[in-house]
Amino acid sequence: MNNHSLFYLTLSIIAALGIAASPAKVGTIPSYEWGTLLAKVRQTLPTDEKYIQFTPAEKPKYKNRIMNYITAIDSNLLNKIKILRIESSPRIDYLFVNNKLYSMIENWEPIDRKAENAIRSRLTRQFGIPSVQQDKNFYIYSFNTDKTKVFWYLMKLPNSTSDCMIYYYPRQLFRMLMSE
């Protein structure tokens, strides 16, 4: 059994046991292949999941580092971007270009050290050993696989909690954009 299968087996066991949702529940982030169609992602969402869909024009204050990178390559792509936001803990934003999945962001509420360690363990199991950059209380963990790049931004706060955002995007992002 590979790590991916073990991950989903663990999720199934947790769901079957009815363990309550909390920020420490870090292994339940849905994942899709890069380029998956927006309609397919929406079809696979649980019926009780609250979500909204918007474009950057509808929310001009929306910030997304990957979106900024994409539009820096080709500003015309801004009109082809849609965001599907899952209102959960963490809040998850899926970014689509021409209705194809290009990026995912996990935006966590402040988390405690236990949740931080659980996230680190999940990402390391799924994506390998990260490279780490640190500047005082700010950390950037970079993970790479043959298909995916991950940046985990973590700001440790004085009250033993941390703010964190995790960006996922395809390793072949530029190649995918060239095909649009």
MISELO-873633 format. One line per 8 residues: number of its first residue (from 1); their letters; for each residue x, y, z of N, C-alpha, C. Coordinates in pm, 1 decimal. Example, Ala and Ser with C-alpha at 12.3 -4.5 7.8 and 13.67 -1.06 7.14 Angstrom:
<sites>
1> AS> 1319.0/-569.0/780.0/1230.0/-450.0/780.0/1320.0/-330.0/780.0  1285.0/-225.0/708.0/1367.0/-106.0/714.0/1290.0/3.0/787.0;
</sites>
This chain:
<sites>
1> MNNHSLFY> 85.7/-117.7/0.0/0.0/0.0/0.0/89.5/123.0/0.0  67.8/214.1/-97.2/150.1/335.1/-102.0/96.0/440.9/-6.0  173.8/549.4/11.1/134.8/655.4/104.8/1.2/718.8/68.5  -23.7/733.4/-61.9/-149.4/794.4/-107.3/-268.2/708.0/-64.2  -257.9/577.2/-83.8/-366.3/485.6/-44.9/-384.3/484.0/106.0  -272.6/484.6/179.3/-279.1/484.9/324.1/-346.7/611.4/375.1  -317.6/724.5/312.2/-377.8/852.6/347.3/-529.9/843.5/336.4  -580.1/791.6/222.6/-725.1/783.8/202.7/-790.0/676.9/289.6;
9> LTLSIIAA> -717.6/571.0/320.6/-769.6/470.2/413.5/-788.4/533.4/551.2  -690.3/611.4/595.1/-699.4/680.9/723.9/-818.4/775.8/725.9  -838.9/849.5/615.3/-954.0/939.8/606.5/-1085.1/863.8/621.0  -1093.6/748.5/555.7/-1215.9/667.9/561.9/-1243.3/621.0/703.8  -1138.4/579.6/773.5/-1154.6/533.1/911.7/-1200.6/647.7/1000.4  -1138.1/765.3/983.5/-1177.8/882.8/1062.4/-1323.9/917.0/1036.7  -1365.1/916.6/909.8/-1504.7/948.1/876.1/-1599.3/844.3/936.6  -1561.2/717.1/929.7/-1647.5/611.2/983.5/-1663.1/622.5/1134.3;
17> LGIAASPA> -1558.5/667.9/1201.3/-1565.8/681.5/1346.5/-1638.1/808.6/1389.5  -1661.1/899.7/1294.1/-1734.7/1022.2/1325.6/-1655.7/1119.7/1409.4  -1526.9/1125.8/1391.9/-1445.5/1218.4/1468.6/-1482.0/1360.5/1429.0  -1501.5/1445.9/1526.6/-1548.4/1583.0/1502.2/-1445.4/1664.6/1425.5  -1496.2/1757.9/1347.1/-1408.2/1846.9/1271.0/-1343.8/1948.4/1363.9  -1216.5/1973.3/1342.1/-1142.9/2073.9/1417.5/-1018.9/2110.3/1339.0  -950.8/2219.2/1374.6/-829.1/2252.6/1303.1/-725.0/2141.5/1307.7  -730.5/2055.1/1408.7/-635.1/1945.1/1416.8/-665.9/1836.9/1314.5;
25> KVGTIPSY> -782.5/1845.6/1250.8/-823.0/1748.5/1149.0/-758.2/1789.7/1017.7  -632.6/1756.6/1002.1/-554.8/1809.1/891.1/-543.3/1712.2/775.0  -595.7/1593.7/785.8/-579.1/1495.9/679.3/-697.8/1484.8/587.6  -788.6/1580.1/589.2/-911.7/1565.7/512.5/-921.8/1662.2/395.7  -811.7/1715.3/351.4/-814.0/1811.6/242.2/-832.0/1735.5/111.2  -941.4/1762.9/38.5/-961.0/1692.0/-88.0/-853.1/1730.4/-188.5  -813.4/1634.7/-269.4/-713.3/1665.8/-371.5/-762.6/1617.3/-506.8  -720.5/1686.8/-609.4/-759.8/1657.1/-746.7/-636.3/1664.2/-834.7;
33> EWGTLLAK> -642.0/1600.1/-949.2/-533.2/1610.5/-1046.3/-533.8/1751.6/-1103.4  -414.4/1803.7/-1133.7/-406.9/1934.8/-1198.4/-475.0/1927.4/-1333.6  -555.0/2027.8/-1364.6/-629.3/2030.0/-1489.6/-769.6/1972.0/-1477.4  -806.9/1922.6/-1358.9/-942.4/1871.7/-1338.9/-1042.4/1983.1/-1365.5  -1151.5/1949.9/-1431.4/-1252.8/2049.7/-1466.4/-1330.0/2097.6/-1343.6  -1364.6/2225.2/-1344.2/-1441.3/2286.4/-1236.5/-1569.9/2208.6/-1209.6  -1640.9/2169.3/-1313.1/-1767.0/2096.1/-1295.8/-1744.8/1965.4/-1219.4  -1635.2/1897.7/-1246.1/-1606.6/1771.2/-1177.5/-1575.8/1795.2/-1030.1;
41> VRQTLPTD> -1499.9/1900.7/-1001.0/-1470.0/1932.3/-861.5/-1599.2/1964.0/-787.4  -1684.8/2044.9/-847.1/-1812.3/2080.1/-782.1/-1898.8/1956.2/-758.3  -1899.6/1863.1/-854.0/-1979.2/1740.4/-840.2/-1930.8/1653.0/-725.7  -1801.7/1659.6/-695.2/-1745.9/1571.4/-592.6/-1750.1/1630.9/-452.6  -1793.6/1755.8/-439.6/-1802.3/1816.6/-307.6/-1915.7/1752.6/-227.7  -1894.7/1731.2/-98.6/-2004.4/1680.5/-16.0/-2123.2/1776.1/-21.5  -2243.6/1721.8/-18.0/-2363.6/1805.2/-31.2/-2379.1/1904.1/83.5  -2320.3/1875.0/199.4/-2331.3/1967.2/312.5/-2219.3/2071.8/313.9;
49> EKYIQFTP> -2131.0/2067.3/217.0/-2018.6/2161.5/209.0/-2066.9/2295.9/155.2  -2037.5/2403.8/227.3/-2074.3/2537.3/181.9/-1962.0/2591.6/94.7  -1998.7/2645.2/-20.4/-1898.0/2701.4/-109.0/-1955.3/2819.2/-185.8  -1863.5/2902.2/-235.0/-1899.1/3012.0/-323.0/-1804.3/3008.1/-442.6  -1849.9/3064.6/-551.2/-1766.4/3073.6/-670.2/-1764.5/3219.5/-712.6  -1645.2/3268.8/-748.1/-1634.0/3408.3/-789.7/-1516.0/3425.0/-884.6  -1511.4/3540.2/-946.2/-1400.5/3577.0/-1032.7/-1321.8/3688.8/-962.7  -1197.5/3711.0/-1002.7/-1121.8/3821.8/-943.2/-1190.4/3957.1/-965.1;
57> AEKPKYKN> -1261.0/3974.8/-1074.5/-1332.5/4100.9/-1099.4/-1444.3/4121.4/-997.6  -1506.8/4012.2/-953.1/-1614.8/4021.2/-854.5/-1562.2/4049.1/-714.0  -1436.9/4013.1/-688.5/-1373.1/4037.9/-558.8/-1235.5/4099.6/-583.6  -1230.8/4227.7/-616.1/-1103.1/4290.4/-653.6/-997.3/4289.0/-542.5  -1037.8/4274.3/-417.1/-941.0/4270.4/-307.1/-888.0/4129.0/-280.5  -934.9/4031.8/-357.9/-889.2/3893.6/-340.7/-739.7/3883.8/-368.8  -667.5/3816.3/-279.6/-523.0/3799.8/-295.0/-489.3/3651.2/-308.4  -401.4/3624.7/-404.0/-358.9/3487.4/-428.6/-225.6/3494.9/-502.6;
65> RIMNYITA> -120.0/3446.6/-440.3/14.5/3456.2/-498.4/25.1/3383.4/-631.6  -40.2/3268.5/-642.2/-33.0/3191.9/-766.5/-108.0/3266.4/-877.0  -222.2/3324.0/-843.1/-297.0/3402.8/-941.0/-211.3/3519.4/-990.2  -139.8/3584.8/-899.4/-52.6/3695.4/-938.6/55.9/3648.2/-1035.8  110.9/3531.8/-1010.2/212.8/3475.4/-1098.7/153.6/3446.5/-1237.0  35.1/3385.0/-1237.8/-31.1/3351.1/-1364.0/-59.7/3476.4/-1445.5  -113.2/3579.1/-1380.5/-147.6/3700.8/-1454.4/-24.5/3782.4/-1492.0  86.3/3763.7/-1422.0/211.1/3829.3/-1462.9/263.1/3768.6/-1593.1;
73> IDSNLLNK> 237.9/3639.2/-1611.7/279.5/3571.8/-1735.5/191.5/3617.2/-1851.9  58.9/3625.5/-1826.1/-34.4/3667.2/-1931.1/-153.4/3735.6/-1864.3  -157.3/3866.5/-1870.3/-263.1/3942.6/-1803.2/-401.7/3911.0/-1858.7  -410.5/3861.5/-1982.8/-539.8/3825.6/-2041.1/-605.1/3707.4/-1970.6  -524.7/3630.0/-1897.3/-579.7/3514.2/-1827.0/-666.1/3554.6/-1707.3  -652.2/3678.2/-1659.4/-731.4/3723.2/-1545.4/-880.7/3703.6/-1571.2  -925.1/3726.9/-1693.0/-1067.0/3711.3/-1727.0/-1108.9/3565.2/-1738.9  -1014.3/3474.1/-1736.1/-1045.0/3331.7/-1748.1/-1032.0/3259.1/-1614.7;
81> IKILRIES> -1008.1/3334.8/-1506.3/-987.5/3275.4/-1373.6/-1118.9/3273.8/-1295.7  -1143.3/3159.7/-1231.2/-1255.6/3144.5/-1137.5/-1199.8/3083.1/-1010.2  -1256.3/3126.0/-898.9/-1218.4/3072.1/-768.7/-1338.6/2999.0/-711.1  -1316.8/2877.2/-667.5/-1418.2/2800.8/-594.7/-1370.3/2793.5/-450.3  -1441.7/2861.9/-361.1/-1402.3/2869.0/-220.2/-1491.4/2777.4/-136.4  -1426.6/2688.4/-64.3/-1496.5/2599.4/29.2/-1487.5/2664.4/166.7  -1603.0/2694.6/223.2/-1608.9/2759.3/354.2/-1599.9/2651.9/461.8  -1478.0/2618.0/498.2/-1454.3/2513.6/597.8/-1335.7/2556.1/682.8;
89> SPRIDYLF> -1289.7/2468.3/765.1/-1168.3/2491.9/841.6/-1069.8/2382.0/806.4  -971.3/2411.4/724.8/-933.7/2541.2/671.2/-1025.8/2583.0/556.5  -1024.8/2711.9/526.8/-1092.8/2759.7/406.9/-1005.3/2717.7/289.6  -1067.5/2663.5/185.9/-992.9/2614.2/70.8/-1037.4/2689.9/-53.3  -940.7/2744.0/-124.8/-966.6/2810.4/-252.4/-905.4/2728.7/-364.2  -988.7/2689.4/-459.6/-941.0/2624.0/-581.3/-940.3/2728.9/-690.1  -829.0/2743.4/-760.5/-817.4/2840.2/-868.1/-822.4/2766.5/-1001.1  -912.2/2811.8/-1087.8/-930.8/2750.8/-1219.4/-900.6/2853.4/-1327.9;
97> VNNKLYSM> -831.9/2809.6/-1431.2/-810.7/2890.0/-1551.4/-878.2/2813.9/-1663.6  -968.5/2881.2/-1735.4/-1047.8/2812.7/-1839.0/-1115.8/2687.4/-1783.6  -1164.7/2698.8/-1660.5/-1236.3/2590.6/-1592.8/-1150.3/2468.4/-1563.1  -1016.3/2484.1/-1561.4/-924.9/2374.8/-1527.4/-848.6/2412.5/-1400.7  -832.0/2315.5/-1311.6/-766.5/2339.5/-1183.1/-618.1/2368.7/-1200.2  -577.2/2484.0/-1145.7/-437.8/2527.0/-1153.4/-372.3/2544.1/-1017.1  -450.8/2559.9/-914.0/-391.3/2586.1/-783.6/-494.1/2559.6/-674.4  -442.0/2537.2/-554.4/-527.0/2520.1/-437.4/-457.6/2589.0/-320.3;
105> IENWEPID> -536.3/2654.2/-236.2/-483.2/2720.2/-117.1/-562.2/2673.4/4.2  -490.4/2639.3/109.4/-551.7/2615.7/240.0/-520.6/2738.5/324.0  -624.4/2804.9/373.7/-607.7/2922.1/458.4/-659.9/2885.4/596.9  -567.9/2860.4/687.2/-603.3/2815.4/821.8/-626.8/2932.9/914.9  -722.3/2916.1/1005.6/-737.0/3007.6/1118.0/-612.4/2988.7/1203.2  -586.5/3075.3/1299.9/-470.6/3047.2/1386.0/-480.7/2906.0/1443.0  -369.2/2834.8/1434.1/-364.7/2695.5/1478.4/-270.1/2680.8/1595.9  -294.5/2579.5/1678.2/-205.1/2553.5/1789.7/-87.6/2466.8/1742.7;
113> RKAENAIR> 7.3/2443.4/1831.5/127.9/2367.8/1795.1/94.9/2224.4/1755.5  -5.6/2165.7/1817.6/-44.2/2028.0/1784.2/-92.5/2020.9/1638.8  -177.7/2114.4/1598.2/-226.5/2118.3/1459.8/-111.4/2148.7/1363.9  -22.4/2238.8/1403.3/93.9/2271.2/1320.4/177.8/2145.9/1294.7  202.4/2068.8/1399.9/280.3/1945.6/1384.6/208.3/1843.5/1297.4  76.6/1837.0/1310.4/-2.3/1743.6/1228.5/3.1/1784.0/1081.0  -4.4/1913.3/1053.6/5.1/1961.7/915.0/142.9/1928.8/859.0  246.6/1957.0/937.5/383.1/1928.1/893.3/398.0/1779.2/861.0;
121> SRLTRQFG> 345.1/1693.5/947.2/353.0/1548.5/924.5/278.6/1508.4/797.6  159.0/1562.9/777.9/80.5/1530.1/658.0/154.0/1572.0/531.8  204.8/1694.8/530.7/273.6/1743.8/411.3/401.3/1663.5/384.8  474.0/1629.4/488.5/597.4/1552.1/471.5/566.2/1412.0/420.4  462.6/1348.4/473.9/422.8/1215.2/423.6/382.7/1222.4/277.4  310.5/1325.5/242.7/255.2/1336.7/107.6/356.0/1388.8/5.4  446.3/1480.6/46.7/531.9/1549.5/-49.1/681.4/1537.5/-21.4  720.4/1468.4/85.0/862.3/1450.4/114.2/917.4/1555.0/209.6;
129> IPSVQQDK> 1047.7/1549.3/228.2/1116.7/1639.6/320.6/1124.7/1778.6/258.0  1083.9/1882.5/333.5/1085.8/2018.3/275.9/1221.4/2085.9/292.4  1241.5/2189.0/211.4/1348.6/2283.4/242.1/1281.0/2393.2/323.8  1355.3/2450.8/416.5/1296.2/2547.3/509.5/1376.0/2676.8/506.6  1303.0/2787.1/495.5/1361.9/2919.8/509.4/1298.2/2983.2/631.8  1380.1/3052.1/711.4/1328.2/3114.0/832.7/1380.8/3255.4/845.9  1290.4/3344.8/886.8/1326.6/3481.0/921.1/1251.1/3515.0/1048.5  1318.9/3507.6/1159.5/1260.2/3526.6/1292.2/1147.3/3425.8/1312.2;
137> NFYIYSFN> 1021.6/3472.4/1323.2/909.0/3382.0/1347.8/834.7/3342.0/1221.0  888.3/3376.5/1104.9/824.5/3345.0/978.1/901.2/3232.3/909.6  826.9/3127.6/868.8/886.7/3010.8/805.6/820.9/2986.1/669.9  902.3/2943.2/574.9/850.4/2897.2/446.5/903.5/2755.9/425.9  810.3/2661.4/419.6/844.9/2522.0/391.0/813.4/2497.7/243.5  911.7/2449.4/168.8/893.6/2421.5/26.1/902.4/2271.9/3.1  799.0/2217.8/-59.7/792.8/2075.3/-92.6/784.4/2061.0/-243.7  842.3/1954.3/-297.0/837.7/1929.0/-441.0/818.4/1780.4/-467.3;
145> TDKTKVFW> 729.8/1750.7/-560.9/719.2/1615.3/-614.5/729.3/1627.8/-765.8  716.2/1516.8/-835.2/723.5/1523.4/-980.8/604.9/1597.1/-1041.5  491.9/1610.2/-968.2/373.4/1677.0/-1021.7/336.2/1806.8/-950.3  376.4/1821.5/-824.6/324.3/1931.1/-742.9/434.4/2003.6/-666.8  417.1/2135.9/-656.3/499.0/2218.5/-568.6/407.5/2269.7/-458.1  462.6/2278.5/-337.9/386.5/2324.7/-222.8/470.0/2426.2/-146.3  407.1/2539.2/-111.6/468.9/2636.6/-22.6/378.0/2652.2/98.3  434.4/2626.9/214.9/362.0/2641.5/340.5/421.5/2762.8/412.4;
153> YLMKLPNS> 341.5/2869.7/422.4/382.6/2990.4/491.4/330.4/2983.2/634.0  420.9/2996.7/732.2/384.9/2980.9/872.4/443.0/3096.6/953.3  355.7/3169.7/1019.9/398.7/3278.3/1108.3/364.8/3238.1/1251.0  469.3/3214.3/1330.5/448.2/3176.7/1470.8/415.7/3302.5/1550.7  306.1/3295.1/1624.2/258.5/3408.8/1702.1/298.7/3392.0/1848.0  302.3/3500.6/1924.1/348.4/3493.0/2063.8/259.5/3407.1/2154.3  135.1/3385.2/2117.8/42.9/3311.6/2205.6/43.4/3161.1/2178.6  154.0/3108.9/2126.7/169.8/2965.2/2095.9/75.8/2917.0/1986.3;
161> TSDCMIYY> 30.8/3008.4/1902.3/-45.0/2969.9/1783.8/32.6/3018.1/1661.4  -14.0/2977.3/1545.0/49.8/3017.1/1420.4/-56.3/3047.3/1316.3  -27.9/3146.2/1232.5/-107.2/3169.9/1112.1/-41.6/3088.5/1002.1  -122.9/3026.8/917.9/-59.8/2953.8/808.2/-147.7/2948.7/685.4  -77.9/2948.1/571.8/-139.9/2930.3/440.9/-53.6/2830.7/365.2  -121.0/2743.8/291.7/-50.0/2644.2/212.6/-94.7/2658.4/68.2  2.2/2679.2/-19.6/-22.1/2691.9/-163.5/23.1/2564.4/-232.8  -63.7/2509.3/-316.3/-31.9/2393.1/-398.6/-48.6/2435.4/-544.9;
169> YPRQLFRM> 43.0/2394.7/-629.8/28.0/2423.0/-772.1/110.0/2322.5/-851.9  78.0/2308.3/-980.0/147.9/2207.3/-1059.9/292.5/2246.3/-1088.2  377.4/2147.4/-1083.1/518.5/2167.9/-1115.5/533.1/2219.7/-1259.3  441.9/2177.9/-1346.7/443.2/2218.6/-1487.3/348.8/2335.6/-1513.2  337.2/2426.7/-1416.6/244.0/2539.1/-1428.7/267.3/2617.9/-1557.7  390.4/2652.3/-1585.3/419.7/2731.9/-1704.7/378.1/2656.3/-1830.8  406.1/2529.0/-1836.8/368.2/2447.7/-1953.5/216.5/2442.6/-1968.9  144.1/2428.9/-1857.3/-2.6/2427.7/-1863.0/-54.0/2561.7/-1915.2;
177> LMSE> 5.4/2671.1/-1867.2/-38.4/2804.1/-1911.4/-13.7/2823.9/-2061.1  95.4/2770.0/-2109.4/126.9/2784.8/-2252.3/23.1/2712.7/-2339.9  -40.0/2610.7/-2286.6/-140.7/2538.3/-2363.5/-275.5/2607.9/-2361.9  -292.0/2709.0/-2275.7/-418.5/2784.2/-2270.6/-417.0/2878.5/-2386.3;
</sites>
